[in-house]
Amino acid sequence: MKVAVVGAGSWGTALAMHLARVGCEVSLWAHEEEVVEGIRGARRNPLFLSDFTIPEQVEVTGELAAAVAGARAIVFVVPVQFAREVLRDLRPHLPADAVLVSASKGIEVASLSRMDELVRAELGLPEGAFAALSGPSFAREVAVGLPTAAVLAGTDATALRELQEAFSDKSFRFYTASDVVGVELAGALKNVIAIAAGMATGLELGLNALAALLTRGLHEIARLGVTLGGREETFRGLAGMGDLVLTCTGALSRNRSVGERLGRGEPLE
């Protein structure tokens, strides 16, 4: 399968590495010229996961048109707050039969839109041509090839099975789901609880408090998610409980880390 990865941060770089390992034909779009030059010249991303060698099968470019040409799947890994602008630039180059897989977790602050809503507004894709990728998946561990599981959520079961088969291997298993709203909300809302979990750790409130915070936090995420149109069982799965546990307890979690530093008295800046 020809796959374009749009966004060469840590997560985009790790996904491009994984997809190359499973045999996909991968093109990686990077916004930063130094990233393009670094990967072309030394097979290293100088800004993100710089200690990893990028497989030769990953072609890198700074041109969106070149990146997505002929792609069956476009894995979109641009931070949500910058997504709308990149989607607008992408629209004239979008292959007719491509499926856009959003690996960007979050909600646009200005509009409170989820990624599926942004994609619908800016690209006009049919509902079945969108999938959300989420779950407990630190980029560095995926780059190493450590065991990981995630979920692909969409409404076209045939397209999801095609993506699942193309993306999965013995170290990274993708499951499928139909609750796009729930998966997207779970991936965004867990960040709030992760910051709180870090603060509890920084304040040295103990493990009892942390366990209570995670449990009640998951309950609140699920209540809000169901109210906004998600399904309750989604929040008990990989995109919900799985990602929450990882982000609240893992040492590689940026949200947990910023919360812990706040709890220790550092200013947010």
Salt bridges, closest charged atoms under 4 A:
ASP51 OD2 - ARG140 NH1 2.96
GLU108 OE1 - ARG84 NH2 2.67
ASP116 OD1 - ARG114 NE 2.88
ASP116 OD2 - ARG120 NH2 3.50
GLU117 OE2 - ARG114 NH1 3.51
GLU122 OE2 - ARG84 NH1 2.69
GLU122 OE1 - ARG88 NE 2.93
GLU162 OE1 - ARG72 NH2 2.88
GLU232 OE2 - ARG236 NH1 3.98
GLU233 OE2 - ARG231 NE 3.32
ASP243 OD2 - LYS105 NZ 2.67
ASP243 OD2 - LYS190 NZ 3.91
GLU260 OE1 - ARG256 NH1 3.06
GLU260 OE2 - ARG264 NH2 2.50
GLU266 OE1 - ARG261 NH2 2.92
